[in-house]
Amino acid sequence: MTVIFWFIVALSVLFFVTQPVSLQAHLVAALLAAAMIMVLKWLRPEGVWRHVALALGTAVVLRYVYWRTTSTLPPITQPENFIPGILLYSAEMYSVAMLGLSLFAVLDPLPSRKPPAEISDADLPTVDVFVPSYNEHEELLGTTLAAAKAMDYPADKFTVWLLDDGGTDQKCDDEDAANAIAAQKRRKRLQQLCKDMNVRYLTRARNEHAKAGNLNNGLAHSRAELVAVFDADHAPTQDFLRRTVGYFKEDERLFLVQTPHFFINPDPLERNLQTFKSMPSENEMFYGLIQRGLDRWNASFFCGSAALMRRAALEQSNGFSGVSITEDCETAIDLHARGWRSLYVDRPLVAGLQPATFASFIGQRTRWAQGMMQIIMLKRPLIKRGLSFAQRMCYASSTLFWLFPFSRLIFLIAPLFFLFGSLKIFNASGEEFLGYIATYMLINILLQNYLYGRYRWSWISELYEYVQSVYLFRAVISAVFNPRKPTFRVTAKGDSLAENRISELAIPFYIIFAVLIVGVFATIWRLIAQPYDADITLVVGGWNLLNLILVGGALGVVSERRDLRRSERVDLMRRCEIAIQGRQVPGTIVNASTGGVRLRLPAADLGTIRPGDSLELGLDKPRSDTVGRHLPMTIRSVRQDDDVVQLGCGIDANSADTYRIVADIVFSDSDNWVKFQESRRNNIGVIKATAWFLMLATYQTGRGLLYMLLEFRRSAVSVNTRD
């Protein structure tokens, strides 16, 4: 039925696209298609009606492509117009192609999977749990190891391994004595931590092949049937194994069960724009919908962490692939090509940390982008033997996406060719330009809202991609021309910001903002001096103004807000018991982090307390039998409301017992992550999202300019002080 439907659609679209219709007829047809898409979205249909909506949008987009290709390109005899014109055309066709690939990938996303059938403890497979580490803090590792050790699984059936690449022989014997001593101390501390937590410590001779080499060293020293991988900052919930292991019993050719990467702290955009708790996170679109779409085609892939894998499959491919710096996707491609299957479970079963600063965010995305370029150039998924057609399309969508810096920067500078140089890189009247471009953009936004509205608000993708493009463009080009050059770099996590400041990567954004402001004045000048071109000038000037709005929003992104917390607070309502001044007092944990908790206690039972007093916190019902004695804490703040006292408390000491209790309080229950995730998944619609984004960008423009002035003032004071 689906094949017949799309065959009829293809013939209808081909007929519609190639008809020599007037601009008015195109507008009527496009607006009717837009109206039908909105109606279908309101009805929330599935199955064939979803396909109808996508077919309508596809027809309008392809009509635009036909017109753009046959009617608007500058003549080749005018190279000053033709060359930038072809660059703009190429950027548009790339965007259309990526829209098509993404529509294919999410055509029929699988619904959330049911939990696997229960297996008796005696029949459960053995599991090796790998936590690869390089330079992370001991406190971060301690919490992750404690959470892994507390997973609900028979103790004799799983082993937790800390794979320490920060304490290798190579590092301990470094020519720089200070580096060598630091590595030796790290190895000794982590060996003791693992001993205290009953976890296996493993390092190796040399840091070869980065994370893939570290994981392969773990494979060589272990022998369980399944392998779980958690990044050092990804603490699993207690039900991780119970919700994933059973699928391997149901399918002997299953090599991977991947779960979402869920984060308890905002990324730099969410923190600086203050959208973390109100708007779906950036990764929601990928983990909430795209991975389910890929799963339909047996193309969901390994994402480096929060996953369970079959050892037999890894052994068949000689372990984790290490040709690229994105060993996760590369490994999945190799195993899919060998006929193994993957599966995606859409439930957050880990809680991790995102980069805190804009610089570390760009460093992480640079690695992802370069790794995907390496996969394109070295693994060639589009022609790789063993992959199905659908898998090729899905991997093409996932890898080619990272070429977006090319199109984003072309769209940014294209209006300036006309405003500054009078170049005609787009041969069309103002009415045609506006009519075709406006309907294309409208359909594009409606399709994205139709498919991704609960997971990504309109215009946010543009902002995320733009702020990355300025720095990723060069990195992508470098990887394309020299795919073996990029090296693996660990992303910094858990940083804090002592003061409001402008990111060290901010200067290009302020320069671009200034250039676009000049473009606004150039638009005004052209309207006055060349009124005969007013229609083209207004359209191109409007395009430049849209770019200015995006860049203004980016100024807010690179204006880093002060944040002293190294760990994020998680809202909870959990019973506990407090031991203070010889009394036992029942209470409630309101929120908690790896560094402290906020408690709610009855005032009548407390007596006189003040900041600096000590107490011990005990859990009313620990979720794991690994949790031991009470947690020593110090009161940092006291606030009394009528008959209730709220205490802000800091954890006094870091030890194996501390990590166990913190893991039980903060990370054990996946229901907490599900509730928080669902609280942000709301589709506010295209109109409201557009109005919200305009207000956000306007405010962030002002904040970004204010931060720049404060930075100049701070620099001037610093110079005067030195003088």
JOSULSUL-V60956 format. One record per helix or strand of 2 or more residues. SS is the DSSP state (H for helix, E for strand). FROM is the first residue (numbers start at 0). TO is the last residue. If there is no record, write none. Layout:
ss=SS from=FROM to=TO
ss=SS from=FROM to=TO
This chain:
ss=H from=1 to=16
ss=H from=22 to=42
ss=H from=47 to=70
ss=H from=78 to=104
ss=H from=120 to=122
ss=E from=126 to=132
ss=H from=137 to=148
ss=H from=154 to=156
ss=E from=157 to=163
ss=H from=168 to=171
ss=H from=176 to=195
ss=E from=199 to=201
ss=H from=209 to=219
ss=E from=225 to=228
ss=E from=234 to=235
ss=H from=245 to=249
ss=E from=253 to=258
ss=H from=267 to=272
ss=H from=283 to=295
ss=E from=306 to=309
ss=H from=310 to=315
ss=H from=326 to=336
ss=E from=340 to=344
ss=E from=349 to=351
ss=H from=357 to=378
ss=H from=388 to=420
ss=H from=429 to=451
ss=H from=459 to=480
ss=E from=500 to=501
ss=H from=506 to=528
ss=H from=530 to=556
ss=E from=558 to=559
ss=E from=569 to=579
ss=E from=582 to=591
ss=E from=595 to=601
ss=H from=602 to=604
ss=E from=613 to=618
ss=E from=630 to=640
ss=E from=643 to=650
ss=H from=655 to=666
ss=H from=669 to=679
ss=H from=685 to=721
